[in-house]
Amino acid sequence: MRRISWVLAMLLCVTVVLAGCGGKKDSASVVKDLNNVVDKLQSKDGSYKGKGNMTLYTGEKPQQYDVEVWYQNPTYYRISLKNAQKDITQIVLRNDDGVFVLTPSLNKSFRFQSDWPDNQGQVYLYQTLVQGILTDNTRQFVDDKDSYVFDVEANYHSQSLVRQKIWLNKDSYAPKQVQVSDSEANVVVEVKFNEFDFNAKFEKDSFDMQRNMTAMGEIVGTIAEVDESGNEIVTDLSSGTQPEPVKKELGSFGVIEPDYLPEGVVLHDSTKIANSKDHAVVLRYDGTYQYTVMEARPMDRAVSLAPGSVIDLGFTKVGLLTVRDEQKTLTWMDDGIEFRITSANLPVPEMKKVAESLAEQTGK
């Protein structure tokens, strides 16, 4: 009898131990594992590739984007954002030559010298999501079926974005879903990943600018750079003889006015440039600050501006800020339309707010 009791006691102990080994992980355990995942990404063969859908709830109607993200250690990135409604793709690329914002369908390219995205978090980048979890000591954690769910502070350089909820796959810690909310708990942006691979393999030229410009069947001709005097310097990018890009007139578009105006500023006038093949429109503002907003649908050509600073205009837009003789210009592309804000006295934070409000408009 004593022997049976002893055996039962031993079995009970083993059962308890096994249950403990296979039990649920707590927040601290998952955070420790995430540190290991990040360390692996920073190793020689660190990489990942993800696909998903992103929905923005910032305008009158939700805007949907197909998102594809590539990363290869140490600093190679490729983010493809396709507007599902307008069938326009924009690619943000980082390689040894700098940071590029490409619109292949227009053969349009902007080049930056920047450490993006090291200083600007993005909801579709794994490093940004994990950093948000690791740095928030007040993080909230839930073990939910096949996911670990963290509720943490948002880290997207915007005061209107307060919280983010992140779903991670229990087996691989790959991201499954992200929701970023404002101060009233309204979801502003949502990303759902349907594919994510931590052991992605890339070809030698996967992050090459030329390859990404021609990936959609477009012709890469030349890039016209601007020198310090504002004169164009033409640089041949092709490895062989190629025909000149075909000039395509894409038609007019509705004038897009910013929702945000700095205090004491009013619209002075709006002028459509006569005989402009890119249908350019100039909006002039006056008051506390003086600035112009130019909107155009550019011809089929690639342009890289003089070195400037990257300005994050939201989850799908990146702008280039250049300064010459106290004149500041912020340039970006949005759904095939090129925007430029130019001013001598409009502060950069105010310029950014105007640009962000323009980026949220869908046209009229």
Summary of the structure (lengths in Angstrom):
residues: 364
radius of gyration: 24.7
end to end distance: 87.6
largest distance: 103.7
contacts: 1076
relative contact order: 0.13
helix: 18%
strand: 40%
